[in-house]
Amino acid sequence: MKQYVLAIDQGTTSSRAIIFNKSSEIVCVAQKEFTQICPKSGWVEHNANEIWDTVCEVIKGVLDKSGLKLADIAAIGITNQRETTVLWDRKTGEPVYNALCWQSRQSQPVCEEWIAKGIEEKIHAKTGLIINPYFSASKIRWIMDNVPGVKERAENGELCFGTIDSFLVYKLTEGKLHITDVTNASRTMMFNITEMKWDEELLGLYGIPACLLPKVMSNSEVYGNATALKAIDASAEVPVASMIGDQQASLFGQCCFEMGSVKNTYGTGCFMLMNTKDKPVFSKNGLLTTIAWKVGGQTEYALEGSVFIGGSAVQWLRDGLRFFEKSSDCEKFTTTSDGVYVVPAFVGLGTPYWDNDARGAVFGLTRATSRENFVTATIESIAYQSKDVMEVMKEESGMKIGSLAVDGGASANNYMMQFQADILDVNVIRPVCLENTALGAAYLAGLATGVWNSKDDIIKNHSIDRTFTSAIDEEKRAAMYKGWKKAVEATRVFK
C-alpha cells in the first residue's frame, strides 16, 4: 500500500502542493504566489492559466524536493479558494476572461438587480446563501454580460463554468472531466442543498444555461487519473480522489466530526464553521448554511461565518504600508493597540453585516500613536471580526461554544491567538499541523484509496500544539468589544 498523499491547496494568493504520509505528517511543501489583478476599485481577478501553471510548478517542486515520484503517491486531493469563477472553452480549455475572485465586488449591480426582483428569500431557502457578489452566480452573469460573445457561446454549450477545483481537474485530466464537488457547488448560489442538485428554477431566474455547469460529485471518490502530470513525471498515473472547498477541508482536517464542533481558519479571510451534522440550520442573522462534506453517501452540513479580510490585512501592512518585510515579522511589532481600532473593510464587511459598501477605517489615533499600536490594532481586528461571527453562531445554534480549533498561517501568531481567546472567552486550540486545509483534502483522498480506513484512523493522528485560555476579566472584555462595535458602526455610516 502506498503511504503518501499529495494535496493541492489552491488559495487566493498562492498555490501549494503538500505531501503527507500515513501518519499525517508533512513530508514536503512547495508554494508559489500568483498575480492579483485589480483593474478597478473593488475588482479582484486572477489569470486562471497562471494558477494552473503555478499548480504544475509546485507539484514538480514538491516531488523534486522530497525525492518521491508520482509512482509513490496513492492519490491527489484538491482543495481550493471557493466561489472564484472561471468560464473556459470546452474544447481548448482556454478561459474566456480572467477568473473573478471570491473577493471581487464587480458583480454588485447584478446582485442589486436580483434583490430588486424580491427573490432573496427563495434563494436563501434553496441554497442557504444570501444574494451577494461573493458567490459564483452573479460572477457568471457578469462575464456573460460583459465579455463579447460569451453569452451566445455559453447558451450554445461551447463553454464550461467551474470554480477553481473544476478548472484544475479539467486540466489535470486533459479535458476528460468537467466536475465539481458538493461543497464548491453549495457556494455558487445555484445548488439546492437539500435536494442536492443544480436548481433549475434559480438558473432560470439568473439567466444561466444549465449546459455550463459541471457534474456534482462527492468529496471522497476516485474521479479519474491526472494524465497531464506525465509531463512532469511519467512514472505513474495518479488518481484524483478528492475535491473540497478550502473551509470545509479545514473542518475535516481539524477532525470536527461532532455536532457543534467549531473551527476558524485564518487565511486571506477568516472562516468559522460549525458542524451541524445531517441537519441544515438556516440562519436569520447573516450566517451561511453550507454543505460540510459528502462521504460514503452521507451528507453533513455546517453553519459558516465569513470574514473577508483576515491575513490579507497583514499583507496590507507589509506591502501597502511597508511596515515590515515579511508577514511573519508582524508579531515583533505587537505591543498594545492603545485605544486604536482598525476596521479592515477593504472589500466590504462579511458576517453578520454583509455590507458591500463599507470601506476600511481607523479610529482612536493620537499624536502618540506608533507603528506598533497600528500593527497591534490590525492584528486585533481579525480577532474582533471572528468574535462578531461567533456571537451570531451561538445565538443561531443555541449551543454554548467552549473551544475553537484554529489553523491557517496567521494562527501561528501567538499574540493573535491569545487575544482571540481573551476576546472570545473560549479555549483556542492550535494543532501541531497548521496545514489543515491541505490535510483535509489529503484525508478525503486517502480514505477513497485505502491510505486511511476510517475517521477513527484520522483522529488518532490529530495532535495539539497549544491551548490558549482567556487571561482577562469580563469587564475588560466587554469594554474592548464595545469600542470595536462603535468603530464598525462609524465605518458603516461613513460611505
HELIX and SHEET records of a PDB file:
HELIX    1   1 ALA A   48  SER A   66  1                                  19    
HELIX    2   2 LEU A   70  ASP A   72  5                                   3    
HELIX    3   3 GLN A  108  ALA A  116  1                                   9    
HELIX    4   4 GLU A  120  THR A  127  1                                   8    
HELIX    5   5 SER A  136  ASN A  146  1                                  11    
HELIX    6   6 VAL A  150  GLU A  155  1                                   6    
HELIX    7   7 ILE A  164  LEU A  172  1                                   9    
HELIX    8   8 VAL A  182  ALA A  185  1                                   4    
HELIX    9   9 GLU A  200  TYR A  206  1                                   7    
HELIX   10  10 ALA A  210  LEU A  212  5                                   3    
HELIX   11  11 THR A  227  ALA A  231  5                                   5    
HELIX   12  12 ASP A  246  GLY A  253  1                                   8    
HELIX   13  13 GLY A  311  GLN A  315  1                                   5    
HELIX   14  14 TRP A  316  GLY A  320  3                                   5    
HELIX   15  15 SER A  327  PHE A  333  5                                   7    
HELIX   16  16 ARG A  371  SER A  397  1                                  27    
HELIX   17  17 GLY A  409  ALA A  412  5                                   4    
HELIX   18  18 ASN A  414  LEU A  424  1                                  11    
HELIX   19  19 ASN A  436  THR A  449  1                                  14    
HELIX   20  20 LYS A  455  LYS A  460  1                                   6    
HELIX   21  21 GLU A  474  VAL A  493  1                                  20    
SHEET    1   A 6 ILE A  26  GLU A  33  0                                        
SHEET    2   A 6 SER A  14  ASN A  21 -1                                        
SHEET    3   A 6 TYR A   4  GLN A  10 -1                                        
SHEET    4   A 6 ILE A  73  ASN A  80  1                                        
SHEET    5   A 6 PRO A 239  GLY A 245  1                                        
SHEET    6   A 6 GLY A 224  ASN A 225 -1                                        
SHEET    1   B 2 GLU A  45  HIS A  46  0                                        
SHEET    2   B 2 ALA A  99  LEU A 100 -1                                        
SHEET    1   C 2 VAL A  86  ASP A  89  0                                        
SHEET    2   C 2 LEU A 159  GLY A 162 -1                                        
SHEET    1   D 2 ILE A 179  ASP A 181  0                                        
SHEET    2   D 2 LYS A 215  MET A 217  1                                        
SHEET    1   E 2 PHE A 191  ASN A 192  0                                        
SHEET    2   E 2 LYS A 197  TRP A 198 -1                                        
SHEET    1   F 7 LEU A 288  VAL A 295  0                                        
SHEET    2   F 7 GLN A 298  VAL A 307 -1                                        
SHEET    3   F 7 CYS A 270  LYS A 277 -1                                        
SHEET    4   F 7 VAL A 262  TYR A 266 -1                                        
SHEET    5   F 7 SER A 403  ASP A 407  1                                        
SHEET    6   F 7 ASN A 427  PRO A 431  1                                        
SHEET    7   F 7 ILE A 464  PHE A 468 -1                                        
SHEET    1   G 2 TYR A 341  VAL A 343  0                                        
SHEET    2   G 2 ALA A 361  PHE A 363 -1                                        
END                                                                             
